[in-house]
Amino acid sequence: MNEDEVLFPGQAAKLSGVQIKTLRRWAGAGLVAASTTEGGHHRYRRGDMVKLGELMAGMTTAQVAALFGVDQKTVNRWVVEGRIAAKKTPGGGDLRYRREDVETLLKGRATNGS
């Protein structure tokens, strides 16, 4: 598929896993790239929405903490220490973790016994 393909808000919301209202709010705040038609309607690039969808599909801090049986502050410390990478979501800056990174850390803990 063409990453530069232009999507309507409903298509973009479905692909990214974010509500249409949220996309509009983030676009208005400059957090998500969007073009505007002459009529004032938002349009989004497929490639941007695929990346946003991948980010939003990541695990939350609470989910990672529950998986490891630790407090969320411990997971945040791991991010600072560079033990696991996290990305902020556009709106509130919530952190998301790639499942592959979480699995790698989990395997490392099993090997090290820590």
N, C-alpha and C positions, 0 to 999 in steps of 0.2 A: 504494500500500500504506500501511497505517496504521503510523506510526512508533512508536506506543504498543503495538503488537501484542506479546504476550508469547511468547517463544521458549524451547523446551527447549534444553538445553546442546548437543546435536548440531546443531540448526538454527542456533544462534548461532555455533558453531564453523565451520560450513560457510560462513555468510554473512560472517564476519569474517576467515576465512583463518587462524585461530589454533586450535591443538589444544584439546580439551576440558579437559585437565589444566591447560593454561596459563590458560584462562579462569577456572577454579576458583581457581587460585593467585592470579591478579590480583584476583579478586573478594574473596577472603579478606583480601588486603592492602589493599583499598579502592581499587585502581587502576582497576577497571572496575565500573560500577554493576550490581548484581544484586539481585533480591529473593529471599527464601527462603520456600519453602512451609512449612506446618506440619510436614511430614515431613522438612524440612531440605534440600530439593532447590533448586538454584539455577534462577532464571528470568531472562531477559535481555530488554531492550527492543529491538525491531527497529531503531529509529533509532540507538541506541547502537552496535549491531553493524555497521550500514552505515557509520557514521563510522569505526569501528575498522578495518573492511575497507579503506576508502579510505586510511587512514593506513598500514596494513601493506603495501598494494600500492605504496607509494611506493618510490623508489630509495634504496638504502643509500649511505652515504658512500663505500664502496669502489667501488660502481658508478659514482657520479658522478665520482670521481677517475679511474677507468679511462677513462671517456668523454672526459674533458678531457686525459688524459695527464699528470696532476699527482699529487702526493702527497696522501694523505687529510688531512694537516695543513693543506694549502692550502685544501681545501674547508671545513674547520672555520674557517679564518681568514675565508673569504668569508662565512660565516654571521655571525661577529662583526662584520664590516664592513658587513653588511646587503646584500650583493650577491645573496644567495639565502636564502630562508626555509627553515627546517627545523623539524620537530616531533619531540619525543621519543616513543618507544613507551612504553606503560605499564610494562612489566616492568623491563628493564635500562636504559632510558633511551637506547637506540640512536636515532640520528637517521634520519629519513626525509624525502625531498625529493619534492615533487610533480613529476611528469614535465613539466607545463606550465611550471613555474618553471625547470627544468633546460633545457628547449628555448629559453626566452626568454634565459637567460644564454648559451647556446651561440650563438644568433643574434647576440647583442650582441658576443660575442668575434669572430665571423666578420666583422662589420661594422667593428669597431674594430681588428681584426688583432692583438689581444692574447691 
